[in-house]
Amino acid sequence: MVLVFKTSVRANDEVKKLRPLLNKLTGRNGQWNFDLEDCDNILRVETKYLEANNITTTLRNQGFYCEELV
């Protein structure tokens, strides 16, 4: 399953800050990436087990806006 989020992450240094947290969340079987070229700074997460609220809570706890796009 692929989850897609609109975020306030705008720079590569912010992505680097989130990398360890997202890697831990997604584990070995998941993948994630940001599209900072998109106006919504899209985060795509490929996962079998995570729910969207796990991702939104993690980013919000780090001070970023994050909303699932449905």
PyMOL Python script that loads the backbone (N, CA, C, O; Angstrom):
from pymol import cmd

cmd.read_pdbstr("""\
ATOM      1  N   MET A   1       0.847  -1.160   0.000  1.00  0.00           N
ATOM      2  CA  MET A   1       0.000   0.000   0.000  1.00  0.00           C
ATOM      3  C   MET A   1       0.901   1.235   0.000  1.00  0.00           C
ATOM      4  O   MET A   1       1.958   1.246   0.632  1.00  0.00           O
ATOM      5  N   VAL A   2       0.475   2.256  -0.706  1.00  0.00           N
ATOM      6  CA  VAL A   2       1.210   3.512  -0.766  1.00  0.00           C
ATOM      7  C   VAL A   2       0.372   4.594  -0.099  1.00  0.00           C
ATOM      8  O   VAL A   2      -0.779   4.826  -0.469  1.00  0.00           O
ATOM      9  N   LEU A   3       0.967   5.246   0.885  1.00  0.00           N
ATOM     10  CA  LEU A   3       0.336   6.370   1.573  1.00  0.00           C
ATOM     11  C   LEU A   3       0.972   7.649   1.062  1.00  0.00           C
ATOM     12  O   LEU A   3       2.187   7.706   0.872  1.00  0.00           O
ATOM     13  N   VAL A   4       0.160   8.681   0.837  1.00  0.00           N
ATOM     14  CA  VAL A   4       0.660   9.940   0.287  1.00  0.00           C
ATOM     15  C   VAL A   4       0.232  11.080   1.215  1.00  0.00           C
ATOM     16  O   VAL A   4      -0.920  11.162   1.642  1.00  0.00           O
ATOM     17  N   PHE A   5       1.199  11.956   1.512  1.00  0.00           N
ATOM     18  CA  PHE A   5       0.963  13.032   2.466  1.00  0.00           C
ATOM     19  C   PHE A   5       1.417  14.371   1.912  1.00  0.00           C
ATOM     20  O   PHE A   5       2.413  14.457   1.195  1.00  0.00           O
ATOM     21  N   LYS A   6       0.679  15.405   2.252  1.00  0.00           N
ATOM     22  CA  LYS A   6       1.081  16.789   2.031  1.00  0.00           C
ATOM     23  C   LYS A   6       1.833  17.206   3.288  1.00  0.00           C
ATOM     24  O   LYS A   6       1.352  16.979   4.399  1.00  0.00           O
ATOM     25  N   THR A   7       3.017  17.818   3.127  1.00  0.00           N
ATOM     26  CA  THR A   7       3.823  18.168   4.299  1.00  0.00           C
ATOM     27  C   THR A   7       4.360  19.595   4.194  1.00  0.00           C
ATOM     28  O   THR A   7       4.229  20.261   3.167  1.00  0.00           O
ATOM     29  N   SER A   8       4.966  20.036   5.288  1.00  0.00           N
ATOM     30  CA  SER A   8       5.651  21.333   5.299  1.00  0.00           C
ATOM     31  C   SER A   8       7.164  21.159   5.221  1.00  0.00           C
ATOM     32  O   SER A   8       7.907  22.116   5.438  1.00  0.00           O
ATOM     33  N   VAL A   9       7.623  19.961   4.918  1.00  0.00           N
ATOM     34  CA  VAL A   9       9.055  19.691   4.766  1.00  0.00           C
ATOM     35  C   VAL A   9       9.502  20.331   3.462  1.00  0.00           C
ATOM     36  O   VAL A   9       8.961  20.021   2.400  1.00  0.00           O
ATOM     37  N   ARG A  10      10.493  21.231   3.533  1.00  0.00           N
ATOM     38  CA  ARG A  10      10.864  21.996   2.339  1.00  0.00           C
ATOM     39  C   ARG A  10      12.308  21.849   1.913  1.00  0.00           C
ATOM     40  O   ARG A  10      12.661  22.232   0.797  1.00  0.00           O
ATOM     41  N   ALA A  11      13.156  21.300   2.778  1.00  0.00           N
ATOM     42  CA  ALA A  11      14.587  21.304   2.473  1.00  0.00           C
ATOM     43  C   ALA A  11      15.206  19.942   2.769  1.00  0.00           C
ATOM     44  O   ALA A  11      14.704  19.175   3.591  1.00  0.00           O
ATOM     45  N   ASN A  12      16.299  19.665   2.086  1.00  0.00           N
ATOM     46  CA  ASN A  12      16.983  18.387   2.265  1.00  0.00           C
ATOM     47  C   ASN A  12      17.494  18.186   3.688  1.00  0.00           C
ATOM     48  O   ASN A  12      17.544  17.054   4.169  1.00  0.00           O
ATOM     49  N   ASP A  13      17.874  19.271   4.370  1.00  0.00           N
ATOM     50  CA  ASP A  13      18.340  19.107   5.744  1.00  0.00           C
ATOM     51  C   ASP A  13      17.200  18.683   6.668  1.00  0.00           C
ATOM     52  O   ASP A  13      17.433  18.011   7.673  1.00  0.00           O
ATOM     53  N   GLU A  14      15.974  19.071   6.333  1.00  0.00           N
ATOM     54  CA  GLU A  14      14.810  18.602   7.100  1.00  0.00           C
ATOM     55  C   GLU A  14      14.548  17.126   6.832  1.00  0.00           C
ATOM     56  O   GLU A  14      14.183  16.380   7.740  1.00  0.00           O
ATOM     57  N   VAL A  15      14.734  16.712   5.597  1.00  0.00           N
ATOM     58  CA  VAL A  15      14.589  15.297   5.251  1.00  0.00           C
ATOM     59  C   VAL A  15      15.625  14.475   6.023  1.00  0.00           C
ATOM     60  O   VAL A  15      15.309  13.404   6.543  1.00  0.00           O
ATOM     61  N   LYS A  16      16.855  14.974   6.097  1.00  0.00           N
ATOM     62  CA  LYS A  16      17.918  14.271   6.840  1.00  0.00           C
ATOM     63  C   LYS A  16      17.553  14.121   8.308  1.00  0.00           C
ATOM     64  O   LYS A  16      17.845  13.097   8.926  1.00  0.00           O
ATOM     65  N   LYS A  17      16.918  15.141   8.863  1.00  0.00           N
ATOM     66  CA  LYS A  17      16.481  15.080  10.260  1.00  0.00           C
ATOM     67  C   LYS A  17      15.430  13.985  10.460  1.00  0.00           C
ATOM     68  O   LYS A  17      15.425  13.306  11.487  1.00  0.00           O
ATOM     69  N   LEU A  18      14.544  13.817   9.482  1.00  0.00           N
ATOM     70  CA  LEU A  18      13.456  12.845   9.581  1.00  0.00           C
ATOM     71  C   LEU A  18      13.868  11.430   9.181  1.00  0.00           C
ATOM     72  O   LEU A  18      13.192  10.464   9.535  1.00  0.00           O
ATOM     73  N   ARG A  19      14.970  11.301   8.447  1.00  0.00           N
ATOM     74  CA  ARG A  19      15.389  10.003   7.910  1.00  0.00           C
ATOM     75  C   ARG A  19      15.417   8.883   8.962  1.00  0.00           C
ATOM     76  O   ARG A  19      14.819   7.832   8.731  1.00  0.00           O
ATOM     77  N   PRO A  20      16.087   9.068  10.101  1.00  0.00           N
ATOM     78  CA  PRO A  20      16.129   7.962  11.075  1.00  0.00           C
ATOM     79  C   PRO A  20      14.743   7.567  11.590  1.00  0.00           C
ATOM     80  O   PRO A  20      14.470   6.386  11.805  1.00  0.00           O
ATOM     81  N   LEU A  21      13.879   8.549  11.784  1.00  0.00           N
ATOM     82  CA  LEU A  21      12.535   8.257  12.282  1.00  0.00           C
ATOM     83  C   LEU A  21      11.703   7.509  11.248  1.00  0.00           C
ATOM     84  O   LEU A  21      11.010   6.546  11.578  1.00  0.00           O
ATOM     85  N   LEU A  22      11.775   7.956   9.993  1.00  0.00           N
ATOM     86  CA  LEU A  22      11.002   7.293   8.941  1.00  0.00           C
ATOM     87  C   LEU A  22      11.555   5.903   8.639  1.00  0.00           C
ATOM     88  O   LEU A  22      10.793   4.975   8.367  1.00  0.00           O
ATOM     89  N   ASN A  23      12.881   5.757   8.687  1.00  0.00           N
ATOM     90  CA  ASN A  23      13.468   4.428   8.488  1.00  0.00           C
ATOM     91  C   ASN A  23      13.022   3.462   9.581  1.00  0.00           C
ATOM     92  O   ASN A  23      12.728   2.299   9.307  1.00  0.00           O
ATOM     93  N   LYS A  24      12.975   3.943  10.801  1.00  0.00           N
ATOM     94  CA  LYS A  24      12.549   3.099  11.913  1.00  0.00           C
ATOM     95  C   LYS A  24      11.075   2.722  11.758  1.00  0.00           C
ATOM     96  O   LYS A  24      10.699   1.573  11.990  1.00  0.00           O
ATOM     97  N   LEU A  25      10.250   3.682  11.370  1.00  0.00           N
ATOM     98  CA  LEU A  25       8.822   3.407  11.181  1.00  0.00           C
ATOM     99  C   LEU A  25       8.560   2.391  10.075  1.00  0.00           C
ATOM    100  O   LEU A  25       7.772   1.460  10.244  1.00  0.00           O
ATOM    101  N   THR A  26       9.227   2.581   8.950  1.00  0.00           N
ATOM    102  CA  THR A  26       8.935   1.726   7.789  1.00  0.00           C
ATOM    103  C   THR A  26       9.638   0.382   7.859  1.00  0.00           C
ATOM    104  O   THR A  26       9.182  -0.582   7.244  1.00  0.00           O
ATOM    105  N   GLY A  27      10.739   0.299   8.594  1.00  0.00           N
ATOM    106  CA  GLY A  27      11.441  -0.975   8.721  1.00  0.00           C
ATOM    107  C   GLY A  27      12.064  -1.424   7.416  1.00  0.00           C
ATOM    108  O   GLY A  27      12.221  -0.638   6.482  1.00  0.00           O
ATOM    109  N   ARG A  28      12.409  -2.677   7.366  1.00  0.00           N
ATOM    110  CA  ARG A  28      13.082  -3.242   6.180  1.00  0.00           C
ATOM    111  C   ARG A  28      12.195  -3.315   4.951  1.00  0.00           C
ATOM    112  O   ARG A  28      12.662  -3.164   3.822  1.00  0.00           O
ATOM    113  N   ASN A  29      10.915  -3.548   5.179  1.00  0.00           N
ATOM    114  CA  ASN A  29      10.014  -3.801   4.052  1.00  0.00           C
ATOM    115  C   ASN A  29       9.393  -2.543   3.476  1.00  0.00           C
ATOM    116  O   ASN A  29       8.754  -2.604   2.425  1.00  0.00           O
ATOM    117  N   GLY A  30       9.562  -1.417   4.127  1.00  0.00           N
ATOM    118  CA  GLY A  30       8.942  -0.190   3.655  1.00  0.00           C
ATOM    119  C   GLY A  30       9.935   0.728   2.969  1.00  0.00           C
ATOM    120  O   GLY A  30      11.148   0.613   3.147  1.00  0.00           O
ATOM    121  N   GLN A  31       9.399   1.628   2.194  1.00  0.00           N
ATOM    122  CA  GLN A  31      10.210   2.645   1.522  1.00  0.00           C
ATOM    123  C   GLN A  31       9.467   3.966   1.619  1.00  0.00           C
ATOM    124  O   GLN A  31       8.242   3.997   1.734  1.00  0.00           O
ATOM    125  N   TRP A  32      10.219   5.056   1.571  1.00  0.00           N
ATOM    126  CA  TRP A  32       9.611   6.371   1.611  1.00  0.00           C
ATOM    127  C   TRP A  32      10.462   7.342   0.808  1.00  0.00           C
ATOM    128  O   TRP A  32      11.658   7.126   0.612  1.00  0.00           O
ATOM    129  N   ASN A  33       9.826   8.420   0.343  1.00  0.00           N
ATOM    130  CA  ASN A  33      10.568   9.491  -0.321  1.00  0.00           C
ATOM    131  C   ASN A  33       9.747  10.767  -0.310  1.00  0.00           C
ATOM    132  O   ASN A  33       8.517  10.745  -0.247  1.00  0.00           O
ATOM    133  N   PHE A  34      10.466  11.876  -0.373  1.00  0.00           N
ATOM    134  CA  PHE A  34       9.848  13.193  -0.459  1.00  0.00           C
ATOM    135  C   PHE A  34       9.996  13.707  -1.881  1.00  0.00           C
ATOM    136  O   PHE A  34      11.010  13.465  -2.536  1.00  0.00           O
ATOM    137  N   ASP A  35       8.981  14.417  -2.351  1.00  0.00           N
ATOM    138  CA  ASP A  35       9.053  15.150  -3.609  1.00  0.00           C
ATOM    139  C   ASP A  35       8.998  16.632  -3.246  1.00  0.00           C
ATOM    140  O   ASP A  35       7.925  17.231  -3.183  1.00  0.00           O
ATOM    141  N   LEU A  36      10.175  17.208  -3.011  1.00  0.00           N
ATOM    142  CA  LEU A  36      10.243  18.605  -2.606  1.00  0.00           C
ATOM    143  C   LEU A  36      10.030  19.559  -3.769  1.00  0.00           C
ATOM    144  O   LEU A  36       9.892  20.764  -3.561  1.00  0.00           O
ATOM    145  N   GLU A  37      10.001  19.041  -4.978  1.00  0.00           N
ATOM    146  CA  GLU A  37       9.710  19.856  -6.165  1.00  0.00           C
ATOM    147  C   GLU A  37       8.212  20.125  -6.282  1.00  0.00           C
ATOM    148  O   GLU A  37       7.804  21.102  -6.910  1.00  0.00           O
ATOM    149  N   ASP A  38       7.397  19.271  -5.686  1.00  0.00           N
ATOM    150  CA  ASP A  38       5.947  19.416  -5.724  1.00  0.00           C
ATOM    151  C   ASP A  38       5.526  20.548  -4.788  1.00  0.00           C
ATOM    152  O   ASP A  38       6.141  20.745  -3.740  1.00  0.00           O
ATOM    153  N   CYS A  39       4.507  21.276  -5.149  1.00  0.00           N
ATOM    154  CA  CYS A  39       4.053  22.408  -4.327  1.00  0.00           C
ATOM    155  C   CYS A  39       3.546  21.962  -2.953  1.00  0.00           C
ATOM    156  O   CYS A  39       3.510  22.763  -2.019  1.00  0.00           O
ATOM    157  N   ASP A  40       3.160  20.711  -2.827  1.00  0.00           N
ATOM    158  CA  ASP A  40       2.672  20.177  -1.551  1.00  0.00           C
ATOM    159  C   ASP A  40       3.747  19.420  -0.775  1.00  0.00           C
ATOM    160  O   ASP A  40       3.455  18.821   0.260  1.00  0.00           O
ATOM    161  N   ASN A  41       4.990  19.440  -1.267  1.00  0.00           N
ATOM    162  CA  ASN A  41       6.099  18.744  -0.582  1.00  0.00           C
ATOM    163  C   ASN A  41       5.689  17.331  -0.172  1.00  0.00           C
ATOM    164  O   ASN A  41       5.679  16.980   1.008  1.00  0.00           O
ATOM    165  N   ILE A  42       5.359  16.552  -1.164  1.00  0.00           N
ATOM    166  CA  ILE A  42       4.754  15.244  -0.986  1.00  0.00           C
ATOM    167  C   ILE A  42       5.706  14.241  -0.330  1.00  0.00           C
ATOM    168  O   ILE A  42       6.886  14.158  -0.671  1.00  0.00           O
ATOM    169  N   LEU A  43       5.159  13.493   0.610  1.00  0.00           N
ATOM    170  CA  LEU A  43       5.828  12.335   1.190  1.00  0.00           C
ATOM    171  C   LEU A  43       5.046  11.106   0.761  1.00  0.00           C
ATOM    172  O   LEU A  43       3.840  11.017   0.993  1.00  0.00           O
ATOM    173  N   ARG A  44       5.740  10.153   0.130  1.00  0.00           N
ATOM    174  CA  ARG A  44       5.136   8.875  -0.246  1.00  0.00           C
ATOM    175  C   ARG A  44       5.764   7.787   0.610  1.00  0.00           C
ATOM    176  O   ARG A  44       6.985   7.706   0.744  1.00  0.00           O
ATOM    177  N   VAL A  45       4.912   6.957   1.184  1.00  0.00           N
ATOM    178  CA  VAL A  45       5.387   5.867   2.034  1.00  0.00           C
ATOM    179  C   VAL A  45       4.786   4.575   1.515  1.00  0.00           C
ATOM    180  O   VAL A  45       3.566   4.431   1.435  1.00  0.00           O
ATOM    181  N   GLU A  46       5.659   3.631   1.162  1.00  0.00           N
ATOM    182  CA  GLU A  46       5.217   2.309   0.741  1.00  0.00           C
ATOM    183  C   GLU A  46       5.374   1.379   1.938  1.00  0.00           C
ATOM    184  O   GLU A  46       6.479   1.184   2.444  1.00  0.00           O
ATOM    185  N   THR A  47       4.257   0.807   2.385  1.00  0.00           N
ATOM    186  CA  THR A  47       4.278  -0.015   3.588  1.00  0.00           C
ATOM    187  C   THR A  47       3.191  -1.076   3.537  1.00  0.00           C
ATOM    188  O   THR A  47       2.184  -0.925   2.846  1.00  0.00           O
ATOM    189  N   LYS A  48       3.411  -2.138   4.273  1.00  0.00           N
ATOM    190  CA  LYS A  48       2.393  -3.181   4.411  1.00  0.00           C
ATOM    191  C   LYS A  48       1.672  -3.065   5.741  1.00  0.00           C
ATOM    192  O   LYS A  48       0.563  -3.576   5.891  1.00  0.00           O
ATOM    193  N   TYR A  49       2.294  -2.393   6.714  1.00  0.00           N
ATOM    194  CA  TYR A  49       1.788  -2.458   8.079  1.00  0.00           C
ATOM    195  C   TYR A  49       1.409  -1.127   8.707  1.00  0.00           C
ATOM    196  O   TYR A  49       0.572  -1.095   9.610  1.00  0.00           O
ATOM    197  N   LEU A  50       1.995  -0.038   8.259  1.00  0.00           N
ATOM    198  CA  LEU A  50       1.759   1.251   8.906  1.00  0.00           C
ATOM    199  C   LEU A  50       0.401   1.829   8.554  1.00  0.00           C
ATOM    200  O   LEU A  50      -0.149   1.586   7.480  1.00  0.00           O
ATOM    201  N   GLU A  51      -0.118   2.599   9.491  1.00  0.00           N
ATOM    202  CA  GLU A  51      -1.326   3.369   9.232  1.00  0.00           C
ATOM    203  C   GLU A  51      -0.926   4.833   9.086  1.00  0.00           C
ATOM    204  O   GLU A  51       0.116   5.249   9.591  1.00  0.00           O
ATOM    205  N   ALA A  52      -1.737   5.597   8.409  1.00  0.00           N
ATOM    206  CA  ALA A  52      -1.418   6.993   8.118  1.00  0.00           C
ATOM    207  C   ALA A  52      -1.173   7.797   9.388  1.00  0.00           C
ATOM    208  O   ALA A  52      -0.308   8.672   9.399  1.00  0.00           O
ATOM    209  N   ASN A  53      -1.916   7.520  10.458  1.00  0.00           N
ATOM    210  CA  ASN A  53      -1.758   8.314  11.670  1.00  0.00           C
ATOM    211  C   ASN A  53      -0.382   8.127  12.306  1.00  0.00           C
ATOM    212  O   ASN A  53       0.083   9.016  13.019  1.00  0.00           O
ATOM    213  N   ASN A  54       0.284   6.987  12.066  1.00  0.00           N
ATOM    214  CA  ASN A  54       1.653   6.806  12.557  1.00  0.00           C
ATOM    215  C   ASN A  54       2.595   7.815  11.913  1.00  0.00           C
ATOM    216  O   ASN A  54       3.471   8.368  12.578  1.00  0.00           O
ATOM    217  N   ILE A  55       2.415   8.050  10.633  1.00  0.00           N
ATOM    218  CA  ILE A  55       3.263   8.976   9.891  1.00  0.00           C
ATOM    219  C   ILE A  55       2.943  10.422  10.295  1.00  0.00           C
ATOM    220  O   ILE A  55       3.846  11.200  10.598  1.00  0.00           O
ATOM    221  N   THR A  56       1.658  10.771  10.296  1.00  0.00           N
ATOM    222  CA  THR A  56       1.291  12.146  10.620  1.00  0.00           C
ATOM    223  C   THR A  56       1.720  12.517  12.038  1.00  0.00           C
ATOM    224  O   THR A  56       2.209  13.624  12.264  1.00  0.00           O
ATOM    225  N   THR A  57       1.547  11.622  12.976  1.00  0.00           N
ATOM    226  CA  THR A  57       1.950  11.889  14.356  1.00  0.00           C
ATOM    227  C   THR A  57       3.457  12.086  14.457  1.00  0.00           C
ATOM    228  O   THR A  57       3.917  12.992  15.151  1.00  0.00           O
ATOM    229  N   THR A  58       4.225  11.251  13.775  1.00  0.00           N
ATOM    230  CA  THR A  58       5.683  11.352  13.812  1.00  0.00           C
ATOM    231  C   THR A  58       6.150  12.697  13.270  1.00  0.00           C
ATOM    232  O   THR A  58       6.985  13.353  13.893  1.00  0.00           O
ATOM    233  N   LEU A  59       5.631  13.118  12.126  1.00  0.00           N
ATOM    234  CA  LEU A  59       6.050  14.399  11.556  1.00  0.00           C
ATOM    235  C   LEU A  59       5.577  15.574  12.406  1.00  0.00           C
ATOM    236  O   LEU A  59       6.317  16.539  12.597  1.00  0.00           O
ATOM    237  N   ARG A  60       4.368  15.499  12.909  1.00  0.00           N
ATOM    238  CA  ARG A  60       3.852  16.590  13.743  1.00  0.00           C
ATOM    239  C   ARG A  60       4.656  16.726  15.031  1.00  0.00           C
ATOM    240  O   ARG A  60       4.883  17.839  15.505  1.00  0.00           O
ATOM    241  N   ASN A  61       5.085  15.609  15.597  1.00  0.00           N
ATOM    242  CA  ASN A  61       5.904  15.646  16.808  1.00  0.00           C
ATOM    243  C   ASN A  61       7.265  16.297  16.552  1.00  0.00           C
ATOM    244  O   ASN A  61       7.915  16.771  17.484  1.00  0.00           O
ATOM    245  N   GLN A  62       7.688  16.318  15.295  1.00  0.00           N
ATOM    246  CA  GLN A  62       8.946  16.961  14.922  1.00  0.00           C
ATOM    247  C   GLN A  62       8.738  18.402  14.454  1.00  0.00           C
ATOM    248  O   GLN A  62       9.680  19.068  14.025  1.00  0.00           O
ATOM    249  N   GLY A  63       7.488  18.874  14.543  1.00  0.00           N
ATOM    250  CA  GLY A  63       7.201  20.267  14.219  1.00  0.00           C
ATOM    251  C   GLY A  63       6.802  20.530  12.777  1.00  0.00           C
ATOM    252  O   GLY A  63       6.792  21.680  12.337  1.00  0.00           O
ATOM    253  N   PHE A  64       6.468  19.469  12.029  1.00  0.00           N
ATOM    254  CA  PHE A  64       6.076  19.624  10.629  1.00  0.00           C
ATOM    255  C   PHE A  64       4.584  19.405  10.451  1.00  0.00           C
ATOM    256  O   PHE A  64       3.967  18.616  11.167  1.00  0.00           O
ATOM    257  N   TYR A  65       4.018  20.108   9.493  1.00  0.00           N
ATOM    258  CA  TYR A  65       2.638  19.854   9.072  1.00  0.00           C
ATOM    259  C   TYR A  65       2.633  18.580   8.246  1.00  0.00           C
ATOM    260  O   TYR A  65       3.535  18.358   7.438  1.00  0.00           O
ATOM    261  N   CYS A  66       1.629  17.746   8.443  1.00  0.00           N
ATOM    262  CA  CYS A  66       1.515  16.514   7.669  1.00  0.00           C
ATOM    263  C   CYS A  66       0.056  16.099   7.618  1.00  0.00           C
ATOM    264  O   CYS A  66      -0.591  15.928   8.652  1.00  0.00           O
ATOM    265  N   GLU A  67      -0.460  15.938   6.392  1.00  0.00           N
ATOM    266  CA  GLU A  67      -1.858  15.560   6.182  1.00  0.00           C
ATOM    267  C   GLU A  67      -1.912  14.504   5.082  1.00  0.00           C
ATOM    268  O   GLU A  67      -1.330  14.672   4.010  1.00  0.00           O
ATOM    269  N   GLU A  68      -2.620  13.414   5.366  1.00  0.00           N
ATOM    270  CA  GLU A  68      -2.776  12.376   4.348  1.00  0.00           C
ATOM    271  C   GLU A  68      -3.648  12.890   3.219  1.00  0.00           C
ATOM    272  O   GLU A  68      -4.672  13.531   3.455  1.00  0.00           O
ATOM    273  N   LEU A  69      -3.237  12.604   1.985  1.00  0.00           N
ATOM    274  CA  LEU A  69      -4.048  12.916   0.810  1.00  0.00           C
ATOM    275  C   LEU A  69      -4.804  11.649   0.426  1.00  0.00           C
ATOM    276  O   LEU A  69      -4.212  10.589   0.218  1.00  0.00           O
ATOM    277  N   VAL A  70      -6.100  11.782   0.340  1.00  0.00           N
ATOM    278  CA  VAL A  70      -6.938  10.610   0.072  1.00  0.00           C
ATOM    279  C   VAL A  70      -7.466  10.665  -1.340  1.00  0.00           C
ATOM    280  O   VAL A  70      -8.195   9.768  -1.762  1.00  0.00           O
TER     281      VAL A  70
END
""", "prot")
cmd.dss("prot")
cmd.show_as("cartoon", "prot")
cmd.util.cbc("prot")
cmd.orient("prot")
